[in-house]
Amino acid sequence: MSDAPARVVFTTGFSRRYTGGVTEFAIEAKTLRGVIKAMDALYPGLGDHLEEETTVAIDGELHEVGYFQPVKPGAEVFFIPKIEGG
């Protein structure tokens, strides 16, 4: 079994606001919460934005942002900004 880190991807607009334009990261974590904590360590405060403002797709399957979704080695984790109604 591979121990490859997960590939974490943000949209361009989200990355401009929160990560200085960086859209992809290699993060080692076993759960979605681990991914969020690792991103928050890189960009303090980002974890709250990820939890409140995004939906996540793990290997193409949509999830509400939560804590215990498993993240397999080499998985793609794509954070998608929620569409706000108005």
MMTF fields as JSON, N, C-alpha, C and O atoms, coordinates in Angstrom:
{
  "mmtfVersion": "1.0.0",
  "mmtfProducer": "UNKNOWN",
  "numBonds": 343,
  "numAtoms": 344,
  "numGroups": 86,
  "numChains": 1,
  "numModels": 1,
  "chainsPerModel": [1],
  "groupsPerChain": [86],
  "chainIdList": ["A"],
  "bondAtomList": [4, 2, 8, 6, 12, 10, 16, 14, 20, 18, 24, 22, 28, 26, 32, 30, 36, 34, 40, 38, 44, 42, 48, 46, 52, 50, 56, 54, 60, 58, 64, 62, 68, 66, 72, 70, 76, 74, 80, 78, 84, 82, 88, 86, 92, 90, 96, 94, 100, 98, 104, 102, 108, 106, 112, 110, 116, 114, 120, 118, 124, 122, 128, 126, 132, 130, 136, 134, 140, 138, 144, 142, 148, 146, 152, 150, 156, 154, 160, 158, 164, 162, 168, 166, 172, 170, 176, 174, 180, 178, 184, 182, 188, 186, 192, 190, 196, 194, 200, 198, 204, 202, 208, 206, 212, 210, 216, 214, 220, 218, 224, 222, 228, 226, 232, 230, 236, 234, 240, 238, 244, 242, 248, 246, 252, 250, 256, 254, 260, 258, 264, 262, 268, 266, 272, 270, 276, 274, 280, 278, 284, 282, 288, 286, 292, 290, 296, 294, 300, 298, 304, 302, 308, 306, 312, 310, 316, 314, 320, 318, 324, 322, 328, 326, 332, 330, 336, 334, 340, 338],
  "bondOrderList": [1, 1, 1, 1, 1, 1, 1, 1, 1, 1, 1, 1, 1, 1, 1, 1, 1, 1, 1, 1, 1, 1, 1, 1, 1, 1, 1, 1, 1, 1, 1, 1, 1, 1, 1, 1, 1, 1, 1, 1, 1, 1, 1, 1, 1, 1, 1, 1, 1, 1, 1, 1, 1, 1, 1, 1, 1, 1, 1, 1, 1, 1, 1, 1, 1, 1, 1, 1, 1, 1, 1, 1, 1, 1, 1, 1, 1, 1, 1, 1, 1, 1, 1, 1, 1],
  "groupList": [{"groupName": "MET", "atomNameList": ["N", "CA", "C", "O"], "elementList": ["N", "C", "C", "O"], "formalChargeList": [0, 0, 0, 0], "bondAtomList": [1, 0, 2, 1, 3, 2], "bondOrderList": [1, 1, 2], "singleLetterCode": "M", "chemCompType": "L-PEPTIDE LINKING"}, {"groupName": "SER", "atomNameList": ["N", "CA", "C", "O"], "elementList": ["N", "C", "C", "O"], "formalChargeList": [0, 0, 0, 0], "bondAtomList": [1, 0, 2, 1, 3, 2], "bondOrderList": [1, 1, 2], "singleLetterCode": "S", "chemCompType": "L-PEPTIDE LINKING"}, {"groupName": "ASP", "atomNameList": ["N", "CA", "C", "O"], "elementList": ["N", "C", "C", "O"], "formalChargeList": [0, 0, 0, 0], "bondAtomList": [1, 0, 2, 1, 3, 2], "bondOrderList": [1, 1, 2], "singleLetterCode": "D", "chemCompType": "L-PEPTIDE LINKING"}, {"groupName": "ALA", "atomNameList": ["N", "CA", "C", "O"], "elementList": ["N", "C", "C", "O"], "formalChargeList": [0, 0, 0, 0], "bondAtomList": [1, 0, 2, 1, 3, 2], "bondOrderList": [1, 1, 2], "singleLetterCode": "A", "chemCompType": "L-PEPTIDE LINKING"}, {"groupName": "PRO", "atomNameList": ["N", "CA", "C", "O"], "elementList": ["N", "C", "C", "O"], "formalChargeList": [0, 0, 0, 0], "bondAtomList": [1, 0, 2, 1, 3, 2], "bondOrderList": [1, 1, 2], "singleLetterCode": "P", "chemCompType": "L-PEPTIDE LINKING"}, {"groupName": "ARG", "atomNameList": ["N", "CA", "C", "O"], "elementList": ["N", "C", "C", "O"], "formalChargeList": [0, 0, 0, 0], "bondAtomList": [1, 0, 2, 1, 3, 2], "bondOrderList": [1, 1, 2], "singleLetterCode": "R", "chemCompType": "L-PEPTIDE LINKING"}, {"groupName": "VAL", "atomNameList": ["N", "CA", "C", "O"], "elementList": ["N", "C", "C", "O"], "formalChargeList": [0, 0, 0, 0], "bondAtomList": [1, 0, 2, 1, 3, 2], "bondOrderList": [1, 1, 2], "singleLetterCode": "V", "chemCompType": "L-PEPTIDE LINKING"}, {"groupName": "PHE", "atomNameList": ["N", "CA", "C", "O"], "elementList": ["N", "C", "C", "O"], "formalChargeList": [0, 0, 0, 0], "bondAtomList": [1, 0, 2, 1, 3, 2], "bondOrderList": [1, 1, 2], "singleLetterCode": "F", "chemCompType": "L-PEPTIDE LINKING"}, {"groupName": "THR", "atomNameList": ["N", "CA", "C", "O"], "elementList": ["N", "C", "C", "O"], "formalChargeList": [0, 0, 0, 0], "bondAtomList": [1, 0, 2, 1, 3, 2], "bondOrderList": [1, 1, 2], "singleLetterCode": "T", "chemCompType": "L-PEPTIDE LINKING"}, {"groupName": "GLY", "atomNameList": ["N", "CA", "C", "O"], "elementList": ["N", "C", "C", "O"], "formalChargeList": [0, 0, 0, 0], "bondAtomList": [1, 0, 2, 1, 3, 2], "bondOrderList": [1, 1, 2], "singleLetterCode": "G", "chemCompType": "PEPTIDE LINKING"}, {"groupName": "TYR", "atomNameList": ["N", "CA", "C", "O"], "elementList": ["N", "C", "C", "O"], "formalChargeList": [0, 0, 0, 0], "bondAtomList": [1, 0, 2, 1, 3, 2], "bondOrderList": [1, 1, 2], "singleLetterCode": "Y", "chemCompType": "L-PEPTIDE LINKING"}, {"groupName": "GLU", "atomNameList": ["N", "CA", "C", "O"], "elementList": ["N", "C", "C", "O"], "formalChargeList": [0, 0, 0, 0], "bondAtomList": [1, 0, 2, 1, 3, 2], "bondOrderList": [1, 1, 2], "singleLetterCode": "E", "chemCompType": "L-PEPTIDE LINKING"}, {"groupName": "ILE", "atomNameList": ["N", "CA", "C", "O"], "elementList": ["N", "C", "C", "O"], "formalChargeList": [0, 0, 0, 0], "bondAtomList": [1, 0, 2, 1, 3, 2], "bondOrderList": [1, 1, 2], "singleLetterCode": "I", "chemCompType": "L-PEPTIDE LINKING"}, {"groupName": "LYS", "atomNameList": ["N", "CA", "C", "O"], "elementList": ["N", "C", "C", "O"], "formalChargeList": [0, 0, 0, 0], "bondAtomList": [1, 0, 2, 1, 3, 2], "bondOrderList": [1, 1, 2], "singleLetterCode": "K", "chemCompType": "L-PEPTIDE LINKING"}, {"groupName": "LEU", "atomNameList": ["N", "CA", "C", "O"], "elementList": ["N", "C", "C", "O"], "formalChargeList": [0, 0, 0, 0], "bondAtomList": [1, 0, 2, 1, 3, 2], "bondOrderList": [1, 1, 2], "singleLetterCode": "L", "chemCompType": "L-PEPTIDE LINKING"}, {"groupName": "HIS", "atomNameList": ["N", "CA", "C", "O"], "elementList": ["N", "C", "C", "O"], "formalChargeList": [0, 0, 0, 0], "bondAtomList": [1, 0, 2, 1, 3, 2], "bondOrderList": [1, 1, 2], "singleLetterCode": "H", "chemCompType": "L-PEPTIDE LINKING"}, {"groupName": "GLN", "atomNameList": ["N", "CA", "C", "O"], "elementList": ["N", "C", "C", "O"], "formalChargeList": [0, 0, 0, 0], "bondAtomList": [1, 0, 2, 1, 3, 2], "bondOrderList": [1, 1, 2], "singleLetterCode": "Q", "chemCompType": "L-PEPTIDE LINKING"}],
  "groupTypeList": [0, 1, 2, 3, 4, 3, 5, 6, 6, 7, 8, 8, 9, 7, 1, 5, 5, 10, 8, 9, 9, 6, 8, 11, 7, 3, 12, 11, 3, 13, 8, 14, 5, 9, 6, 12, 13, 3, 0, 2, 3, 14, 10, 4, 9, 14, 9, 2, 15, 14, 11, 11, 11, 8, 8, 6, 3, 12, 2, 9, 11, 14, 15, 11, 6, 9, 10, 7, 16, 4, 6, 13, 4, 9, 3, 11, 6, 7, 7, 12, 4, 13, 12, 11, 9, 9],
  "groupIdList": [1, 2, 3, 4, 5, 6, 7, 8, 9, 10, 11, 12, 13, 14, 15, 16, 17, 18, 19, 20, 21, 22, 23, 24, 25, 26, 27, 28, 29, 30, 31, 32, 33, 34, 35, 36, 37, 38, 39, 40, 41, 42, 43, 44, 45, 46, 47, 48, 49, 50, 51, 52, 53, 54, 55, 56, 57, 58, 59, 60, 61, 62, 63, 64, 65, 66, 67, 68, 69, 70, 71, 72, 73, 74, 75, 76, 77, 78, 79, 80, 81, 82, 83, 84, 85, 86],
  "secStructList": [7, 7, 7, 7, 7, 3, 3, 3, 3, 3, 7, 2, 2, 2, 2, 2, 2, 2, 1, 6, 6, 7, 7, 3, 3, 3, 3, 7, 7, 1, 5, 2, 2, 2, 2, 2, 2, 2, 2, 2, 2, 2, 1, 6, 6, 2, 2, 2, 2, 2, 2, 2, 2, 3, 3, 3, 3, 3, 6, 6, 3, 3, 3, 3, 1, 7, 1, 7, 7, 5, 7, 7, 6, 6, 7, 3, 3, 3, 3, 3, 3, 7, 7, 7, 7, 7],
  "xCoordList": [0.841, 0.0, 0.883, 1.885, 0.504, 1.276, 1.06, -0.024, 2.09, 1.974, 1.994, 2.393, 1.566, 1.59, 0.681, -0.406, 1.12, 0.253, -0.973, -0.966, -2.014, -3.198, -2.874, -2.07, -3.511, -3.385, -4.585, -5.723, -4.328, -5.381, -5.441, -4.421, -6.646, -6.816, -7.87, -8.932, -7.546, -8.49, -8.796, -7.994, -9.953, -10.258, -9.355, -8.808, -9.205, -8.348, -8.823, -8.017, -10.13, -10.659, -10.433, -10.032, -10.69, -10.492, -9.019, -8.675, -8.146, -6.711, -6.2, -5.309, -6.745, -6.328, -6.646, -5.86, -7.816, -8.234, -7.433, -7.135, -7.075, -6.572, -5.149, -4.522, -4.626, -3.308, -2.325, -1.341, -2.581, -1.677, -1.629, -0.639, -2.7, -2.772, -2.301, -2.39, -1.798, -1.367, -2.628, -3.479, -2.742, -3.962, -3.81, -4.815, -2.57, -2.39, -1.367, -0.358, -1.66, -0.802, -0.714, -1.657, 0.385, 0.538, 0.461, 1.335, -0.583, -0.842, -0.961, -1.692, -0.252, -0.367, -1.355, -1.117, -2.472, -3.504, -4.363, -4.505, -4.932, -5.769, -7.256, -8.059, -7.622, -9.028, -9.118, -8.12, -10.331, -10.547, -10.178, -9.623, -10.476, -10.109, -8.594, -8.114, -7.847, -6.388, -5.926, -4.983, -6.591, -6.266, -6.535, -5.706, -7.699, -8.066, -7.086, -6.676, -6.711, -5.748, -4.387, -3.739, -3.955, -2.667, -2.708, -1.739, -3.821, -3.949, -4.001, -3.454, -4.659, -4.731, -3.351, -3.045, -2.522, -1.157, -0.331, 0.5, -0.566, 0.156, -0.353, 0.424, -1.656, -2.312, -3.268, -4.443, -2.769, -3.605, -4.94, -4.992, -6.006, -7.356, -8.034, -9.254, -7.269, -7.845, -8.814, -9.806, -8.548, -9.422, -10.863, -11.781, -11.075, -12.439, -13.096, -14.266, -12.36, -12.914, -13.263, -14.3, -12.403, -12.68, -13.951, -14.765, -14.117, -15.283, -16.567, -17.615, -16.504, -17.7, -18.055, -19.229, -17.065, -17.296, -17.17, -17.323, -16.895, -16.663, -17.427, -17.828, -17.608, -17.988, -16.731, -15.883, -16.602, -15.37, -15.697, -16.682, -14.861, -14.937, -13.659, -12.552, -13.825, -12.688, -12.747, -13.679, -11.748, -11.72, -13.035, -13.564, -13.546, -14.732, -16.065, -17.11, -16.063, -17.312, -17.538, -16.698, -18.696, -18.988, -19.341, -20.017, -18.861, -19.157, -19.369, -18.805, -20.179, -20.146, -18.839, -18.371, -18.255, -16.999, -17.284, -18.148, -16.554, -16.704, -15.357, -14.322, -15.364, -14.101, -13.585, -12.371, -14.451, -13.998, -14.007, -13.749, -14.299, -14.216, -12.776, -11.846, -12.579, -11.214, -10.591, -11.272, -9.296, -8.527, -7.44, -6.495, -7.595, -6.64, -5.341, -5.35, -4.229, -2.977, -3.162, -3.73, -2.691, -2.786, -4.135, -4.344, -5.062, -6.398, -6.333, -5.405, -7.34, -7.491, -8.606, -9.722, -8.288, -9.248, -9.444, -8.53, -10.629, -10.919, -11.923, -13.05, -11.522, -12.425, -13.141, -12.505, -14.469, -15.31, -16.065, -16.807, -15.894, -16.65, -18.153, -18.655, -18.864, -20.324, -20.898, -20.368, -21.971, -22.665, -23.639, -24.476, -23.513, -24.375, -25.632, -25.575, -26.764, -28.031, -28.216, -27.566, -29.092, -29.271, -30.527, -30.794],
  "yCoordList": [-1.188, 0.0, 1.248, 1.315, 2.208, 3.444, 4.351, 4.381, 5.083, 6.09, 7.485, 8.442, 7.605, 8.899, 9.881, 9.514, 11.123, 12.124, 12.393, 12.153, 12.893, 13.303, 14.575, 15.4, 14.716, 15.933, 16.797, 16.451, 17.925, 18.845, 19.985, 20.6, 20.264, 21.251, 22.275, 21.929, 23.557, 24.658, 25.312, 25.24, 25.949, 26.748, 27.976, 28.363, 28.576, 29.752, 30.896, 31.527, 31.169, 32.266, 32.039, 32.958, 30.811, 30.489, 30.612, 31.152, 30.111, 30.166, 31.602, 31.935, 32.448, 33.864, 34.506, 35.291, 34.16, 34.767, 34.25, 35.013, 32.959, 32.353, 31.795, 31.656, 31.473, 30.825, 31.543, 30.95, 32.801, 33.557, 33.038, 33.237, 32.37, 31.884, 30.456, 29.943, 29.796, 28.403, 27.526, 27.6, 26.694, 25.902, 24.426, 23.744, 23.908, 22.479, 22.249, 22.946, 21.255, 20.905, 19.392, 18.693, 18.882, 17.463, 17.361, 17.864, 16.712, 16.653, 15.194, 14.419, 14.826, 13.483, 13.512, 14.151, 12.809, 12.725, 11.505, 11.091, 10.935, 9.745, 10.086, 9.279, 11.294, 11.721, 13.141, 13.855, 13.529, 14.896, 15.894, 16.952, 15.572, 16.478, 16.667, 17.77, 15.606, 15.722, 16.651, 17.421, 16.579, 17.482, 18.929, 19.812, 19.161, 20.52, 21.045, 22.204, 20.204, 20.636, 20.957, 21.927, 20.149, 20.401, 21.713, 22.473, 21.981, 23.232, 24.42, 25.483, 24.238, 25.312, 25.594, 26.735, 24.559, 24.763, 25.571, 26.391, 25.334, 26.088, 27.523, 28.452, 27.686, 28.998, 29.166, 28.812, 29.709, 29.83, 30.524, 31.587, 29.88, 30.379, 29.755, 29.847, 29.122, 28.537, 27.406, 27.225, 26.65, 25.532, 25.966, 25.283, 27.107, 27.608, 27.919, 27.595, 28.541, 28.862, 27.589, 27.526, 26.572, 25.317, 24.666, 24.152, 24.688, 24.062, 24.831, 24.217, 26.152, 26.969, 27.304, 27.502, 27.37, 27.923, 26.929, 27.311, 25.662, 24.723, 23.414, 23.033, 22.755, 21.355, 20.666, 21.307, 19.387, 18.703, 17.478, 16.78, 17.232, 16.006, 15.217, 15.726, 13.974, 13.09, 12.036, 11.233, 12.05, 11.15, 11.217, 10.199, 12.441, 12.668, 12.479, 12.717, 12.059, 11.861, 13.037, 13.333, 13.712, 14.904, 14.552, 13.559, 15.398, 15.271, 16.667, 17.638, 16.766, 17.986, 17.916, 16.832, 19.084, 19.079, 18.533, 19.041, 17.502, 16.869, 16.382, 16.756, 15.561, 15.207, 13.83, 13.635, 12.88, 11.493, 10.806, 9.605, 11.542, 10.906, 10.446, 11.228, 9.185, 8.705, 9.331, 9.605, 9.546, 10.043, 8.998, 8.855, 8.279, 7.222, 7.823, 8.936, 7.108, 7.586, 7.871, 7.056, 9.005, 9.38, 9.927, 10.194, 10.102, 10.603, 12.053, 12.794, 12.437, 13.848, 14.42, 13.901, 15.5, 16.182, 17.569, 18.393, 17.825, 19.087, 19.868, 19.415, 21.045, 21.909, 22.845, 23.564, 22.836, 23.604, 24.65, 24.304, 25.941, 26.969, 26.747, 26.445, 26.909, 26.788, 27.964, 29.074, 27.709, 28.791, 29.417, 28.738, 30.722, 31.422, 31.884, 32.421, 31.665, 32.141, 33.616, 34.149, 34.27, 35.682, 36.245, 37.432],
  "zCoordList": [0.0, 0.0, 0.0, 0.713, -0.791, -0.915, 0.285, 0.867, 0.647, 1.698, 1.099, 1.762, -0.152, -0.831, -0.11, 0.338, 0.004, 0.634, -0.236, -1.444, 0.403, -0.348, -1.126, -0.691, -2.273, -3.078, -2.73, -3.05, -2.073, -1.652, -2.661, -2.973, -3.17, -4.229, -3.826, -3.309, -4.077, -3.869, -5.207, -6.138, -5.3, -6.486, -6.498, -5.466, -7.65, -7.784, -6.896, -6.213, -6.901, -6.082, -4.598, -3.884, -4.123, -2.715, -2.357, -1.306, -3.23, -2.931, -2.925, -2.144, -3.774, -3.753, -2.415, -1.884, -1.874, -0.602, 0.582, 1.5, 0.579, 1.814, 1.768, 2.818, 0.593, 0.555, -0.357, -0.798, -0.64, -1.496, -2.922, -3.626, -3.352, -4.726, -4.938, -6.054, -3.891, -4.021, -4.075, -3.188, -5.123, -5.295, -4.943, -4.746, -4.856, -4.578, -3.47, -3.367, -2.653, -1.522, -1.414, -1.785, -0.919, -0.592, 0.926, 1.633, 1.424, 2.859, 3.29, 2.674, 4.336, 4.885, 6.034, 7.059, 5.852, 6.884, 6.601, 5.451, 7.647, 7.492, 7.414, 6.945, 7.879, 7.86, 7.318, 7.225, 6.965, 6.503, 7.591, 7.296, 8.834, 9.936, 9.975, 10.238, 9.716, 9.682, 8.571, 8.751, 7.42, 6.314, 6.732, 6.51, 7.338, 7.752, 8.796, 8.736, 9.747, 10.779, 10.159, 10.551, 9.198, 8.54, 7.753, 7.765, 7.074, 6.324, 7.277, 6.983, 8.421, 9.417, 10.013, 10.361, 10.129, 10.628, 9.626, 10.016, 8.33, 7.295, 7.175, 6.955, 7.322, 7.175, 8.351, 8.248, 9.481, 10.681, 10.381, 9.763, 10.844, 10.62, 9.415, 9.279, 8.538, 7.322, 7.647, 6.94, 8.693, 9.053, 9.243, 8.788, 9.918, 10.114, 8.778, 8.574, 7.867, 6.549, 5.786, 5.126, 5.871, 5.178, 5.72, 4.953, 7.038, 7.651, 7.348, 7.144, 7.315, 7.168, 5.726, 5.414, 4.843, 3.514, 2.374, 1.213, 2.668, 1.571, 1.742, 2.842, 0.626, 0.543, 0.039, -0.581, 0.291, -0.121, -0.969, -0.725, -1.96, -2.737, -2.465, -2.646, -2.03, -1.804, -2.902, -2.957, -3.768, -4.93, -5.715, -6.16, -5.871, -6.693, -5.99, -6.596, -4.731, -3.989, -3.045, -2.196, -3.203, -2.408, -0.969, -0.7, -0.044, 1.385, 1.946, 1.442, 2.987, 3.781, 4.563, 4.912, 4.836, 5.584, 6.978, 7.693, 7.35, 8.644, 9.121, 8.568, 10.132, 10.756, 10.4, 10.342, 10.162, 10.172, 8.815, 8.738, 7.734, 6.433, 6.224, 6.42, 5.827, 5.615, 4.369, 3.38, 4.443, 3.305, 3.045, 3.822, 1.944, 1.605, 1.075, 0.548, 1.205, 0.615, -0.878, -1.606, -1.315, -2.718, -3.145, -4.328, -2.198, -2.534, -3.018, -2.692, -3.803, -4.173, -3.316, -3.296, -2.605, -1.737, -2.318, -2.297, -2.832, -3.513, -2.69, -2.487, -2.213, -1.449, -2.405, -3.175, -2.355, -3.264, -2.471, -1.552, -2.807, -2.076, -2.224, -3.307, -1.086, -1.125, -1.897, -1.852, -2.594, -3.318, -2.339, -1.745, -2.184, -1.25, -1.97, -3.076, -1.32, -1.866, -1.551, -0.652, -2.28, -1.985, -2.5, -2.314]
}
